[in-house]
Amino acid sequence: MPRNRRLNVVLISVDTLRADHLSCYGYSRLTSPHVDGMASRGTRFLQCTSPHIPTHPGHTTMLTGRDAVSHQIICHGGDVELAAEIPTLAELLQAQGYYTAAADNLQRWFVRGFTDYQTYEWERPSQGPWRKAEGVHRAAAAVLDRAVQSGQPFFLFIHYWDPHTPYFPPPPFDRLFYGGDPSDPHQHGMEEVLQLGPFRQVWGRWWGHVTDIQYPVAEYDGAIAYWDATFASFIERLAALGVADETVVVLTADHGEELTEHQMWFDHHGLYETNVHVPLILWGPGIPAGQVVEDSVATFDIMPTILDLTGLSLPTLDTDGRSLVPLLQGVSLPPREYLILTECSWMRKRAVRTPRWKAIFSLEPDFHNRPPVELYDLLIDSSEQENLAECCPAVVETLRQVLERWLRERTETTGQPDPFSYQDLSVQRAREELARQGKRQHSERIRYR
């Protein structure tokens, strides 16, 4: 059928995907051969940060181009709704004649602006393979077919859930990176993990027999490889339907994952690079092939970039991000002096990240007993292992003032309160309820993070 030749866009968010565990980002294991191929034919951003985690604020930031003070969403499943006057990317594209479709299960405000919103389910065995990516792919293929049949330019949002816990990829991916005995009695690395307070029941249910702490890490990587193979099927479908040459694919994540680096095992809390450094890869017509961008960018830049790529850049649009199209064209943008990071899940923290430093400030004691203030020199300690807060108090104080000034300016500019100031009680109640309900509530938590 005749087609409008305006650019199509597919935005793919892979929940819990660390940039540094993709082989195209330098990881030692070949976890992502198909994504690597996409990166070689497109543009890869080396330093993309998801500033507000976990999943609900992460995706809200991505789909509105706003920071947490502006959109007020700081936790998953909280009481606060996204304000009606804040437009989503789907709403803006729908208003410009796009067929907007999603394969997603976040629901709530994430349905706004989608002509076609298809959720999905997958089997959830207590132990054994989880074929999550295939369930998402079925929904994604269905909405893609309908989008193509519409004859309109289309915007698709596809939300995958590998490699989110539990890391149970199906064969052969479950043994792709692990050949030993996960229950080796000579290994003791999982002992502390299996005693971790709020997670004891869940981790015991999934990994109670595991002694080797490298086994869950290998399964996380196997889950990436499983998703990567499924993702390849979606890209092949774009080509088979004849729309690949007029479609830009944007690949990113809402946040990463802590594995073994800071004793916050196998979850996404903590404002370390493990959790906030996410991939950003663009591929398609007009996107330079083989380009690598080293400039620091953030997920709130994705929305204005997509609008710019589609020719729908709106000068009056209020976003906290900026279009990255100049970087795609080899034109430098003024560097950001800093980024403010926030998290509100099992812990409530803020951080200031500059090109050199990261200072993390706790808003309450956390159950991991991490120090209330942490400072890392990212240029010499990219894995954030040596806390310099006590030996560099002047740096800490400077970054604290940056944070306080940012918060003051953002609340004045937006007319919104500090979102942590009035959501603390509801968040605390939610976390206490999660801890009481144990694994049943944690299973529900998986659906929404």
C-alpha positions as CSV (number, residue, x, y, z in Angstrom):
1,M,0.0,0.0,0.0
2,P,1.2,3.6,-0.5
3,R,3.1,4.9,2.5
4,N,3.9,8.3,3.9
5,R,7.7,8.5,3.8
6,R,8.1,10.4,7.0
7,L,10.6,8.8,9.3
8,N,9.4,6.0,11.6
9,V,10.9,5.6,15.0
10,V,11.2,2.5,17.2
11,L,12.3,3.2,20.8
12,I,13.5,0.1,22.5
13,S,14.0,0.1,26.3
14,V,15.7,-3.0,27.8
15,D,15.0,-3.0,31.5
16,T,18.0,-3.4,33.8
17,L,20.6,-3.4,31.0
18,R,24.0,-2.3,32.0
19,A,26.0,-0.6,29.2
20,D,29.2,-2.2,30.3
21,H,27.8,-5.7,29.9
22,L,27.3,-5.3,26.2
23,S,30.2,-6.5,24.1
24,C,30.0,-3.4,21.9
25,Y,30.8,-1.4,25.0
26,G,33.9,-3.4,25.6
27,Y,32.6,-6.3,27.7
28,S,34.9,-9.3,27.6
29,R,32.0,-11.7,27.0
30,L,30.2,-11.8,23.6
31,T,26.8,-11.0,25.0
32,S,25.3,-8.9,22.2
33,P,26.5,-9.9,18.7
34,H,23.3,-8.6,17.1
35,V,23.4,-5.2,18.9
36,D,27.0,-5.0,18.1
37,G,26.1,-5.2,14.4
38,M,23.5,-2.5,14.9
39,A,26.1,-0.3,16.6
40,S,28.6,-0.8,13.8
41,R,26.0,0.4,11.3
42,G,24.9,3.3,13.5
43,T,26.0,5.6,16.3
44,R,26.9,4.6,19.8
45,F,27.0,7.0,22.7
46,L,29.7,6.0,25.2
47,Q,28.5,8.0,28.2
48,C,24.7,8.0,28.6
49,T,23.3,8.4,32.1
50,S,19.8,7.5,33.4
51,P,19.6,10.2,36.0
52,H,16.4,9.1,37.9
53,I,15.9,5.4,38.9
54,P,14.4,2.9,39.1
55,T,11.9,2.0,36.4
56,H,9.0,4.4,36.7
57,P,11.0,7.5,37.1
58,G,13.5,6.2,34.5
59,H,10.9,5.7,31.8
60,T,9.0,8.8,32.8
61,T,12.2,10.8,32.3
62,M,12.8,9.1,28.9
63,L,9.3,9.6,27.6
64,T,8.8,13.2,28.8
65,G,12.3,14.7,28.5
66,R,11.9,16.1,32.0
67,D,13.8,15.7,35.2
68,A,12.4,14.4,38.5
69,V,11.6,17.8,39.9
70,S,9.6,18.7,36.8
71,H,7.7,15.4,36.5
72,Q,7.7,14.6,40.2
73,I,7.9,10.8,39.7
74,I,10.6,9.4,42.0
75,C,9.7,5.8,42.7
76,H,7.8,2.9,41.1
77,G,4.2,2.3,42.0
78,G,3.9,5.5,44.1
79,D,0.9,7.6,44.6
80,V,1.9,10.5,42.4
81,E,0.5,10.7,38.9
82,L,2.1,12.4,35.9
83,A,0.5,15.8,35.5
84,A,-1.9,16.0,32.5
85,E,-0.1,19.1,31.2
86,I,3.2,17.3,30.8
87,P,3.1,15.8,27.3
88,T,4.6,12.5,26.5
89,L,6.6,11.7,23.4
90,A,3.7,9.4,22.1
91,E,1.2,12.2,22.6
92,L,3.3,14.7,20.6
93,L,3.8,12.3,17.8
94,Q,0.2,11.1,17.7
95,A,-0.9,14.8,17.4
96,Q,1.4,15.0,14.3
97,G,-0.3,12.1,12.5
98,Y,1.9,9.2,13.7
99,Y,0.5,5.8,14.4
100,T,1.7,5.3,18.0
101,A,2.0,1.8,19.4
102,A,3.6,0.1,22.4
103,A,4.5,-3.4,23.6
104,D,4.7,-2.7,27.3
105,N,3.3,-3.6,30.6
106,L,3.9,-0.5,32.7
107,Q,0.4,0.8,32.1
108,R,-0.7,3.8,34.2
109,W,0.4,7.0,32.5
110,F,2.5,5.1,30.0
111,V,-0.7,4.4,27.9
112,R,-1.1,8.1,27.2
113,G,-0.8,9.0,23.5
114,F,-0.7,5.4,22.2
115,T,-3.2,4.5,19.5
116,D,-2.3,0.8,20.0
117,Y,-1.1,-0.3,23.4
118,Q,-0.5,-4.0,23.8
119,T,0.6,-5.6,27.1
120,Y,2.0,-9.0,27.5
121,E,2.5,-11.9,29.9
122,W,5.0,-14.7,30.3
123,E,5.3,-17.8,32.4
124,R,6.7,-17.2,35.8
125,P,8.0,-20.6,37.1
126,S,9.4,-20.6,40.6
127,Q,12.6,-21.9,39.1
128,G,13.6,-22.6,35.5
129,P,13.6,-20.8,32.2
130,W,11.8,-17.5,31.8
131,R,11.1,-16.7,28.1
132,K,10.4,-13.1,28.7
133,A,11.9,-11.7,25.6
134,E,9.8,-13.9,23.4
135,G,6.6,-12.8,25.1
136,V,7.5,-9.2,24.4
137,H,8.5,-10.0,20.9
138,R,5.1,-11.5,20.1
139,A,3.4,-8.3,21.3
140,A,6.0,-6.1,19.5
141,A,5.6,-8.0,16.2
142,A,1.8,-7.6,16.4
143,V,1.9,-3.9,17.0
144,L,4.5,-3.5,14.2
145,D,2.3,-5.3,11.8
146,R,-0.6,-3.1,12.6
147,A,1.5,0.1,12.4
148,V,2.8,-0.9,8.9
149,Q,-0.8,-1.7,7.8
150,S,-2.0,1.7,8.9
151,G,-0.1,3.4,6.1
152,Q,1.0,6.2,8.6
153,P,4.4,7.0,9.8
154,F,4.7,5.2,13.1
155,F,6.3,5.4,16.6
156,L,6.8,2.2,18.5
157,F,7.8,1.9,22.1
158,I,9.0,-1.6,23.0
159,H,9.8,-2.5,26.6
160,Y,11.8,-5.7,27.1
161,W,12.4,-7.2,30.6
162,D,15.6,-9.2,30.1
163,P,17.9,-9.2,31.9
164,H,15.8,-8.2,35.0
165,T,15.8,-10.6,37.9
166,P,15.3,-13.5,38.1
167,Y,18.1,-14.4,35.7
168,F,16.8,-17.6,34.3
169,P,17.5,-17.5,30.6
170,P,16.4,-20.5,28.6
171,P,18.8,-23.0,27.1
172,P,21.3,-22.7,25.6
173,F,21.8,-19.2,27.0
174,D,21.7,-20.5,30.6
175,R,25.1,-22.2,30.1
176,L,26.5,-19.9,27.6
177,F,28.9,-18.2,30.0
178,Y,29.1,-20.8,32.8
179,G,30.5,-24.3,32.7
180,G,31.0,-25.1,36.4
181,D,28.9,-26.4,39.2
182,P,26.8,-23.5,40.7
183,S,26.4,-25.6,43.9
184,D,30.1,-26.4,44.4
185,P,30.6,-26.9,48.1
186,H,34.0,-25.3,48.0
187,Q,32.4,-22.0,46.9
188,H,31.0,-19.6,49.6
189,G,30.4,-16.4,47.7
190,M,26.6,-16.6,48.0
191,E,26.4,-16.9,51.7
192,E,26.2,-13.2,52.5
193,V,23.8,-12.7,49.5
194,L,21.4,-15.2,50.8
195,Q,21.2,-13.6,54.2
196,L,20.4,-10.1,52.9
197,G,17.4,-8.8,54.9
198,P,14.5,-7.9,52.6
199,F,15.7,-10.2,49.8
200,R,16.3,-13.3,51.9
201,Q,13.2,-15.2,50.9
202,V,13.3,-14.3,47.2
203,W,17.0,-14.9,46.7
204,G,16.6,-18.2,48.6
205,R,13.7,-19.3,46.4
206,W,15.7,-18.6,43.2
207,W,19.3,-19.3,44.2
208,G,19.1,-21.1,47.6
209,H,21.1,-24.0,46.1
210,V,23.8,-21.7,44.6
211,T,27.2,-21.3,46.3
212,D,29.2,-19.7,43.5
213,I,28.5,-15.9,43.3
214,Q,29.7,-15.9,39.7
215,Y,26.8,-18.0,38.6
216,P,24.1,-15.3,38.8
217,V,26.5,-12.9,37.0
218,A,26.9,-15.4,34.2
219,E,23.1,-15.9,34.1
220,Y,22.6,-12.1,33.9
221,D,24.9,-12.2,30.9
222,G,23.1,-15.1,29.4
223,A,19.8,-13.2,29.8
224,I,21.3,-10.4,27.7
225,A,22.4,-12.8,25.0
226,Y,18.9,-14.4,25.0
227,W,17.3,-10.9,24.6
228,D,19.9,-10.0,21.9
229,A,18.9,-13.1,19.8
230,T,15.2,-12.2,20.2
231,F,15.9,-8.6,19.3
232,A,17.5,-9.8,16.1
233,S,14.1,-11.3,15.1
234,F,12.4,-7.9,15.5
235,I,15.0,-6.2,13.3
236,E,14.5,-8.9,10.7
237,R,10.8,-8.3,10.8
238,L,11.4,-4.6,10.1
239,A,13.3,-5.6,7.0
240,A,10.8,-8.2,5.9
241,L,8.0,-5.7,6.1
242,G,10.0,-3.3,3.9
243,V,10.2,-0.4,6.4
244,A,13.8,-0.8,7.7
245,D,15.1,1.9,5.3
246,E,12.7,4.5,6.7
247,T,12.9,3.6,10.3
248,V,15.3,4.8,13.0
249,V,15.8,2.4,15.9
250,V,16.8,3.9,19.3
251,L,18.1,1.4,21.9
252,T,18.5,2.3,25.5
253,A,17.7,1.2,29.1
254,D,15.9,2.7,32.1
255,H,18.7,1.7,34.5
256,G,21.4,-0.9,35.0
257,E,22.0,-3.5,37.7
258,E,24.2,-4.1,40.7
259,L,25.9,-7.5,40.5
260,T,28.8,-7.9,42.9
261,E,30.5,-4.5,42.9
262,H,29.2,-2.8,46.0
263,Q,27.5,-5.6,48.0
264,M,24.1,-4.5,46.7
265,W,23.6,-7.8,45.0
266,F,21.4,-8.4,41.9
267,D,19.1,-5.4,42.1
268,H,19.1,-1.8,40.9
269,H,19.5,0.4,43.9
270,G,22.5,2.6,44.4
271,L,23.6,5.5,42.3
272,Y,26.7,3.9,41.1
273,E,27.7,3.7,37.4
274,T,26.5,0.1,37.4
275,N,23.0,1.4,37.7
276,V,23.0,4.8,35.9
277,H,25.3,4.1,33.0
278,V,23.0,2.8,30.2
279,P,23.5,2.1,26.5
280,L,22.3,4.5,23.8
281,I,22.6,3.4,20.2
282,L,20.9,4.9,17.1
283,W,20.6,3.1,13.8
284,G,18.8,3.9,10.6
285,P,18.5,6.4,7.7
286,G,20.5,9.5,8.3
287,I,22.4,8.1,11.3
288,P,26.2,8.0,10.7
289,A,27.5,4.4,10.5
290,G,30.3,3.4,12.9
291,Q,30.3,6.7,14.8
292,V,31.2,6.8,18.5
293,V,30.2,9.8,20.6
294,E,32.1,10.4,23.8
295,D,30.1,13.4,25.0
296,S,28.1,12.9,28.2
297,V,24.4,12.6,27.4
298,A,21.3,11.6,29.4
299,T,18.0,9.8,28.8
300,F,16.0,13.0,29.0
301,D,17.8,13.9,25.7
302,I,16.1,11.0,23.9
303,M,12.7,12.7,23.5
304,P,13.9,16.0,21.9
305,T,16.3,14.0,19.8
306,I,13.5,11.9,18.3
307,L,11.4,14.9,17.7
308,D,14.3,16.5,15.9
309,L,15.0,13.4,13.8
310,T,11.3,13.3,12.7
311,G,11.4,17.0,11.8
312,L,8.9,17.8,14.6
313,S,11.2,19.8,16.9
314,L,8.9,22.1,18.8
315,P,10.6,25.3,19.9
316,T,8.1,26.0,22.7
317,L,8.4,22.5,24.1
318,D,9.5,22.5,27.7
319,T,12.1,19.8,28.2
320,D,15.2,19.5,30.4
321,G,17.0,17.5,27.7
322,R,18.3,18.7,24.4
323,S,18.5,17.2,20.9
324,L,21.6,15.1,20.2
325,V,21.2,15.6,16.4
326,P,24.1,18.1,16.3
327,L,26.4,15.4,17.9
328,L,25.2,12.9,15.2
329,Q,26.3,15.6,12.6
330,G,29.7,16.0,14.2
331,V,28.8,19.3,15.9
332,S,29.8,19.7,19.5
333,L,27.3,20.8,22.1
334,P,28.2,22.8,25.2
335,P,29.3,20.3,27.8
336,R,27.1,19.8,30.9
337,E,29.0,20.8,34.0
338,Y,27.1,18.2,36.1
339,L,24.1,15.9,36.3
340,I,21.9,15.4,39.3
341,L,20.9,11.8,40.0
342,T,18.2,10.5,42.2
343,E,16.9,7.1,43.4
344,C,13.9,6.1,45.6
345,S,13.5,2.4,45.9
346,W,14.9,0.5,48.8
347,M,17.0,3.6,49.5
348,R,16.6,7.3,49.0
349,K,19.7,9.2,47.7
350,R,20.8,12.0,45.5
351,A,24.1,12.4,43.7
352,V,26.0,15.0,41.7
353,R,28.1,13.7,38.8
354,T,30.7,15.8,37.1
355,P,33.1,14.7,34.4
356,R,35.5,13.8,37.2
357,W,33.6,13.5,40.5
358,K,30.6,11.8,41.9
359,A,29.2,12.6,45.3
360,I,26.4,10.5,46.7
361,F,24.3,11.8,49.6
362,S,21.9,9.5,51.5
363,L,18.6,10.9,52.7
364,E,18.3,8.2,55.2
365,P,20.4,5.3,56.6
366,D,20.2,2.3,54.2
367,F,20.2,-1.4,55.1
368,H,23.5,-2.0,53.4
369,N,25.2,0.3,55.9
370,R,26.8,2.4,53.2
371,P,28.3,5.7,54.4
372,P,26.0,8.7,54.4
373,V,28.3,10.5,52.0
374,E,30.4,9.0,49.3
375,L,32.8,10.6,46.9
376,Y,34.5,9.0,44.0
377,D,37.1,10.2,41.5
378,L,35.7,8.7,38.3
379,L,38.9,9.4,36.3
380,I,41.0,7.1,38.4
381,D,38.4,4.9,40.1
382,S,35.7,4.3,37.5
383,S,34.4,1.3,39.5
384,E,33.8,3.5,42.5
385,Q,35.6,1.5,45.1
386,E,37.5,4.1,47.1
387,N,35.4,6.5,49.0
388,L,37.3,9.8,49.2
389,A,34.6,11.8,51.2
390,E,36.7,12.0,54.4
391,C,40.0,13.0,52.7
392,C,38.4,15.5,50.3
393,P,35.8,17.4,52.4
394,A,36.2,20.6,50.3
395,V,35.1,18.7,47.1
396,V,32.2,17.2,49.0
397,E,31.1,20.6,50.2
398,T,31.4,22.1,46.7
399,L,29.2,19.4,45.2
400,R,26.7,19.6,48.1
401,Q,26.3,23.3,47.3
402,V,25.8,22.4,43.6
403,L,23.1,20.0,44.6
404,E,21.4,22.5,46.9
405,R,21.6,25.3,44.3
406,W,20.2,23.0,41.6
407,L,17.3,21.9,43.8
408,R,16.5,25.5,44.7
409,E,16.6,26.7,41.1
410,R,14.6,23.7,39.8
411,T,11.8,24.2,42.4
412,E,11.6,27.9,41.6
413,T,11.7,27.4,37.9
414,T,9.1,24.6,37.8
415,G,6.9,25.8,40.6
416,Q,7.0,22.2,41.9
417,P,8.1,21.1,45.4
418,D,11.1,18.9,46.1
419,P,9.5,15.5,45.3
420,F,11.3,13.9,48.2
421,S,9.8,16.3,50.7
422,Y,6.2,15.1,50.5
423,Q,6.6,11.6,49.1
424,D,8.8,10.2,51.9
425,L,6.0,8.9,54.1
426,S,4.1,7.0,51.3
427,V,7.4,5.6,50.0
428,Q,8.4,4.4,53.5
429,R,5.0,2.8,53.9
430,A,5.4,1.0,50.6
431,R,8.8,-0.3,51.4
432,E,7.7,-1.5,54.8
433,E,4.8,-3.3,53.2
434,L,7.2,-4.9,50.6
435,A,9.4,-6.2,53.4
436,R,6.4,-7.6,55.3
437,Q,4.9,-9.3,52.3
438,G,8.1,-10.9,51.2
439,K,8.2,-12.8,48.0
440,R,4.6,-12.3,46.9
441,Q,5.0,-8.6,46.9
442,H,8.5,-8.9,45.4
443,S,7.0,-10.8,42.5
444,E,4.6,-7.9,42.0
445,R,7.5,-5.5,42.2
446,I,9.1,-7.3,39.2
447,R,6.1,-6.4,37.0
448,Y,6.6,-2.7,37.5
449,R,10.3,-2.1,37.8
